[in-house]
């Protein structure tokens, strides 16, 4: 249901429902927003439970209440419609599996899922470079952790909520619900393909029905991950359970395509990206004044060197002195080689402080970042970016943009504050950061 009178437009951003709630609650003047599958439109109109509304197949209006952010209520329906949602996950080796003698040190895979509110749960899984039998596959829900990364599907742990293929032999991984069938055997090349595997709900203490579980996965995909267990991982970690490879769920949107369509004309091509930033895991130290800093950045990168964007930083305290896009360097594990946890040099500067003695990478910041408001939020709109010549000498701006388009998983947006700079000097660790992601608008 969408409010008839939503008010004026404030800001538009892609992302999950929880991100839209966070941005609206921290964006001055935002009283409501329309969430349309994967994009939210912040509005300044006053909306409440008695506001007139109409049905919309793709969008819902959400508004502030004294207790929580909620949605305008749809009329009760006699028979709820069946809704189905598609998800994808790229699984990489679990960081815990970096032990000497692991027979499956490079196992990886992909899974395509269809989850329906009527209990139809289907998937197709392809595993590569495996060795020992696959004995369990699940979707897990994250439980609490000590950092943003360990509270979300990047590195979290939690109980299984949906079983797929596995081995029901007594003594293996038993969560109270049988696996729907065996996983595919390996071929001569170490690949296992399990098409048309069926999922079964695993009841949890929260009492969610299958429809409620699917809707929760849609609303919070960052809190769920697909996990694969083999005999080797089971034997090594028994009586604890640690999957051999895992990956967070990503909803597949019909309107999005795997071929990113650029805007622009002639030889100039422009691409839209965004980054949802959470506190850097390294910043979990006592006395950090920016311990709850997070943010969102949306930006456009063009092959002619035109870089523009908006950065929103929430719950900050010390002055923002640098914002960059960084390129990942190699790490010791799959997670530290990609944008979730990697390190690397800046390749594009956005707003920052050019004062002597702060973070200088050889290229001046085009402008200063906006100061915090009285509620601890900074909004720098219309900021411009500039390329930082890095270790790839001779790389042109068009080549850099093209590489970000082809390998967004190797780039992250990073925010530095004076507190993080002083604490880590001479090292430079941002206070909050997030992977670069496409916005197929």
C-alpha positions in Angstrom: 0.0 0.0 0.0 1.3 3.5 -0.9 0.1 6.7 0.6 -1.9 9.0 -1.7 -0.1 12.1 -0.4 3.6 11.2 0.1 5.0 14.7 0.1 8.1 16.0 -1.7 11.1 13.9 -2.8 14.2 14.2 -0.6 16.6 11.4 -1.6 16.6 8.1 -3.5 18.9 5.2 -2.7 19.0 1.5 -3.5 19.2 -1.1 -0.7 17.4 -3.4 1.7 14.5 -2.3 3.8 16.6 -2.0 7.0 19.0 0.4 5.2 16.1 2.6 4.1 14.8 2.7 7.7 18.3 3.7 8.9 18.8 6.4 6.3 15.3 7.9 6.8 15.5 8.0 10.6 18.8 9.9 10.3 18.0 12.1 7.4 16.7 15.5 8.5 13.2 16.2 7.2 12.4 12.6 6.2 9.0 11.6 7.6 8.3 8.6 5.4 9.6 6.6 2.5 8.3 4.5 -0.3 10.2 1.2 -0.6 9.9 -0.4 -4.1 11.5 -3.8 -3.9 15.2 -2.7 -3.8 15.0 1.1 -4.0 13.6 3.6 -1.5 12.4 7.1 -2.1 12.6 9.4 1.0 9.7 11.8 1.4 8.9 14.8 3.6 5.2 14.2 3.8 3.4 13.5 7.1 2.0 10.0 6.9 0.2 8.0 9.6 -2.1 5.0 10.0 -5.2 7.0 9.0 -3.6 8.4 5.8 -5.5 7.5 2.6 -3.6 5.0 0.5 -3.9 2.8 -2.6 -2.6 -0.6 -3.7 0.7 -0.8 -5.5 2.2 -4.1 -6.7 5.8 -3.1 -6.1 5.9 -0.4 -3.4 4.9 0.2 0.2 4.9 3.4 2.2 6.7 3.3 5.6 6.5 6.1 8.2 7.7 7.0 11.7 5.7 6.1 14.8 6.7 6.6 18.4 7.8 3.0 18.7 9.1 1.9 15.4 9.0 2.4 11.6 6.1 0.6 10.1 4.0 0.4 7.0 0.6 1.6 6.1 -1.8 -1.3 6.6 -3.2 -3.2 3.6 -6.8 -4.5 3.9 -7.1 -8.0 5.1 -7.3 -10.5 2.2 -9.2 -13.7 2.4 -6.5 -15.8 0.7 -2.9 -14.5 0.8 -1.2 -14.5 -2.5 1.8 -16.8 -3.0 4.9 -14.7 -3.5 8.2 -16.2 -4.8 11.6 -14.6 -4.6 14.9 -15.5 -6.3 18.3 -15.4 -4.6 21.8 -16.1 -5.6 25.0 -16.8 -3.5 28.6 -17.1 -4.4 30.3 -19.3 -1.8 33.9 -19.0 -0.9 36.0 -21.0 1.6 35.0 -20.4 5.2 37.7 -18.3 6.9 37.8 -20.8 9.8 39.0 -23.5 7.4 42.6 -22.1 7.1 44.1 -25.0 9.0 47.1 -27.0 8.0 46.2 -30.2 6.2 42.7 -29.2 5.1 42.0 -31.5 2.1 39.5 -28.9 0.6 41.4 -25.6 1.0 40.0 -24.0 -2.2 36.4 -25.3 -2.3 33.8 -22.8 -3.6 30.4 -22.8 -5.3 27.3 -21.1 -6.4 23.6 -21.6 -5.5 20.5 -20.3 -7.2 17.4 -20.3 -5.0 13.6 -19.8 -5.3 11.9 -19.2 -2.0 8.0 -19.0 -1.9 5.7 -18.1 0.9 3.6 -21.2 0.4 6.6 -23.4 1.3 8.0 -24.1 -2.2 11.8 -23.9 -1.6 13.9 -24.9 -4.6 17.6 -24.6 -5.4 20.4 -25.6 -7.7 23.9 -25.9 -6.3 27.3 -26.2 -8.1 30.4 -27.0 -5.9 33.9 -27.0 -7.2 37.3 -28.4 -6.0 35.6 -30.6 -3.4 36.9 -33.9 -2.1 34.9 -35.3 0.8 31.2 -36.1 0.8 28.8 -33.2 1.1 26.7 -34.1 4.2 24.7 -31.0 4.9 23.5 -27.7 3.2 21.5 -25.1 4.9 20.4 -21.5 5.0 21.5 -20.0 8.3 20.3 -17.0 10.2 22.9 -14.7 11.8 23.0 -14.3 15.6 24.6 -11.4 17.4 28.4 -10.8 17.1 30.9 -8.3 18.5 31.3 -6.3 15.2 29.2 -5.4 12.2 30.9 -8.1 10.1 30.3 -10.8 12.7 26.7 -9.7 13.1 25.9 -10.0 9.3 26.4 -12.8 6.8 30.0 -11.6 6.0 31.3 -13.6 9.0 28.4 -14.3 11.4 27.3 -17.6 12.8 23.9 -18.8 13.6 21.4 -21.7 13.4 20.1 -23.3 10.2 16.6 -22.2 9.3 16.1 -24.1 6.0 17.6 -27.5 5.1 18.4 -28.5 1.5 20.4 -31.6 0.4 22.4 -33.7 2.9 23.0 -37.0 4.5 20.4 -38.2 7.1 22.7 -41.0 8.6 22.6 -41.0 12.4 25.6 -39.3 13.9 26.1 -36.6 11.3 24.6 -33.1 11.3 21.1 -33.3 12.7 19.1 -30.2 13.4 15.8 -32.0 13.9 14.6 -31.9 10.3 15.6 -34.3 7.6 17.5 -33.3 4.4 15.3 -33.6 1.3 17.8 -35.8 -0.5 21.5 -36.5 -1.0 23.8 -33.9 -2.6 25.3 -34.6 -5.9 28.5 -36.8 -6.1 31.7 -35.3 -7.3 32.7 -35.9 -10.9 36.3 -36.6 -12.1 37.1 -32.8 -11.9 36.0 -32.4 -8.3 32.7 -30.7 -9.2 29.3 -31.6 -7.5 26.1 -30.5 -9.2 22.7 -30.8 -7.3 19.9 -29.5 -9.5 16.3 -29.2 -8.3 17.1 -29.7 -4.6 14.2 -29.0 -2.3 14.3 -27.1 1.0 12.5 -27.8 4.2 11.8 -25.2 7.0 13.7 -25.8 10.3 11.5 -24.6 13.2 13.2 -22.1 15.5 12.4 -20.6 18.8 11.1 -17.5 17.1 8.1 -19.5 15.8 8.3 -18.1 12.3 6.1 -19.8 9.7 7.5 -20.5 6.3 5.8 -17.4 4.9 7.2 -15.3 7.7 10.7 -16.8 7.2 10.7 -16.1 3.5 9.5 -12.5 4.1 12.2 -12.0 6.7 14.9 -13.2 4.3 13.6 -10.8 1.7 13.6 -7.9 4.2 17.0 -8.8 5.7 19.1 -10.8 3.2 22.3 -9.6 4.9 21.3 -11.6 7.9 21.2 -15.0 6.1 23.9 -17.2 4.5 24.1 -20.5 2.6 26.5 -23.0 4.2 28.0 -26.3 3.0 29.3 -29.0 5.3 31.5 -31.9 4.2 32.8 -35.0 6.0 36.2 -33.4 6.3 34.9 -30.2 7.9 32.6 -32.2 10.2 35.4 -34.5 11.4 37.9 -31.6 12.0 35.5 -29.4 14.0 33.4 -32.0 15.8 31.6 -31.5 18.2 31.3 -28.0 16.7 30.0 -27.3 13.2 31.8 -25.1 10.7 30.9 -25.2 7.0 33.6 -25.7 4.5 32.3 -22.9 2.2 29.6 -20.2 2.6 28.1 -17.1 1.0 25.6 -14.5 1.9 22.2 -14.4 0.1 21.7 -11.8 -2.6 18.2 -11.2 -3.9 17.9 -11.4 -7.7 15.7 -8.6 -9.0 13.9 -9.1 -12.3 14.7 -5.5 -13.4 18.4 -5.9 -12.8 20.7 -7.5 -15.3 24.1 -9.0 -15.2 25.2 -6.7 -18.0 25.4 -3.2 -16.5 24.0 -0.7 -18.9 26.0 2.6 -18.8 24.6 6.0 -19.4 26.3 8.7 -21.4 27.0 9.2 -25.0 29.9 8.6 -27.4 33.1 7.3 -25.7 32.0 8.6 -22.3 30.2 6.0 -20.2 28.8 6.5 -16.7 27.9 3.9 -14.1 26.0 4.2 -10.8 27.2 2.6 -7.6 26.5 2.7 -3.9 28.1 1.5 -0.7 26.4 0.6 2.7 29.1 1.3 5.3 29.3 -0.3 8.7 31.9 0.2 11.4 35.3 -1.2 10.5 35.9 -4.3 12.5 39.3 -3.0 13.6 37.6 -0.1 15.4 36.3 -2.2 18.3 38.6 -0.6 20.9 37.7 1.0 24.3 37.0 4.7 24.2 36.3 5.0 20.5 34.2 8.1 20.1 33.0 6.9 16.7 32.1 3.4 17.9 28.7 3.6 16.3 29.5 5.3 13.0 27.9 4.0 9.8 26.9 5.4 6.6 25.8 5.3 3.0 27.4 6.6 -0.2 25.9 6.8 -3.7 28.1 7.9 -6.6 28.5 8.0 -10.3 31.7 7.2 -12.1 32.3 8.2 -15.7 35.1 7.1 -18.0 35.9 10.7 -18.8 36.9 11.3 -15.2 33.6 12.9 -14.0 33.0 11.5 -10.5 30.1 12.7 -8.3 28.4 11.5 -5.2 26.6 11.9 -1.9 27.9 10.7 1.4 25.8 10.2 4.5 27.6 9.5 7.8 25.5 8.6 10.9 26.3 8.8 14.6 29.8 10.2 14.1 31.7 12.4 16.6 35.2 13.3 15.4 35.8 15.3 12.3 35.7 13.5 8.9 39.1 14.0 7.3 39.1 11.7 4.3 36.8 9.6 2.1 38.1 7.3 -0.6 37.3 4.4 -2.8 40.0 1.8 -2.2 41.2 -1.2 -4.3 41.8 -4.5 -2.6 45.3 -6.0 -2.3 45.8 -9.7 -1.8 45.0 -11.3 1.5 45.5 -14.6 3.3 41.9 -15.7 3.1 39.0 -15.3 0.6 37.3 -12.8 2.9 40.5 -10.6 3.2 40.9 -10.6 -0.6 37.6 -9.0 -1.3 35.9 -5.8 -0.3 34.3 -7.1 2.9 37.6 -7.2 4.9 40.4 -6.5 2.5 43.0 -3.7 2.6 44.4 -1.6 -0.2 45.4 1.8 -1.5 42.9 4.6 -2.4 42.2 5.0 -6.1 39.6 7.9 -5.9 39.4 10.7 -3.4 36.2 12.4 -2.5 35.7 14.9 0.3 38.4 15.4 2.9 40.8 17.7 4.8 44.0 18.9 3.0 45.7 20.2 6.1 49.3 19.3 6.5 50.0 16.2 8.5 46.7 14.4 7.9 46.0 11.7 5.3 47.7 12.7 2.1 47.9 10.3 -0.9 49.4 12.8 -3.4 46.1 14.1 -4.7 44.1 16.9 -3.0 40.6 16.3 -1.8 38.3 18.4 -4.0 36.3 19.7 -1.0 35.8 19.4 2.7 33.2 16.9 4.1 30.2 18.5 5.7 30.3 18.9 9.5 28.0 16.9 11.8 24.6 18.1 12.6 23.4 18.4 16.2 22.2 14.8 16.0 25.6 13.5 14.8 25.0 13.1 11.1 27.0 14.5 8.1 25.5 14.8 4.7 27.9 15.9 1.8 25.8 16.2 -1.3 27.1 16.8 -4.8 30.7 16.0 -3.8 33.2 15.5 -6.6 35.9 12.8 -6.9 39.3 12.7 -8.4 41.5 9.7 -9.4 44.5 8.9 -7.3 47.4 7.4 -9.5 48.3 4.3 -7.6 50.5 1.2 -8.0 49.2 0.6 -11.5 51.3 3.3 -13.2 49.9 4.5 -16.4 46.4 3.3 -15.7 43.9 5.8 -17.2 40.7 7.0 -15.6 38.7 5.0 -18.2 40.7 1.8 -17.3 40.1 2.4 -13.6 36.3 2.8 -14.1 36.1 -0.2 -16.3 37.9 -2.3 -13.7 35.5 -1.2 -11.0 32.6 -2.1 -13.3 34.1 -5.6 -13.9 35.3 -6.2 -10.4 33.2 -4.3 -7.9 34.0 -7.0 -5.3 37.6 -5.7 -5.2 36.7 -2.1 -4.2 35.3 -0.5 -1.1 34.3 3.0 0.1 36.1 4.1 3.2 35.7 7.0 5.7 38.4 8.3 8.0 37.9 10.5 11.0 40.4 12.4 13.2 39.8 9.9 16.0 40.6 6.9 13.8 43.6 8.7 12.4 45.1 9.6 15.8 44.4 6.1 17.3 46.0 4.1 14.4 48.8 6.5 13.3 51.0 5.8 11.4 48.7 3.2 10.0 45.4 4.3 8.4 42.2 2.5 9.2 38.9 3.9 8.2 36.2 4.2 10.9 33.5 2.8 8.6 33.6 1.1 5.2 31.5 -0.9 2.8 31.8 -2.8 -0.5 31.1 -1.0 -3.8 27.9 -2.3 -5.4 26.2 -1.6 -8.7 23.0 0.3 -8.8 21.2 -0.8 -11.9 18.8 2.1 -12.0 
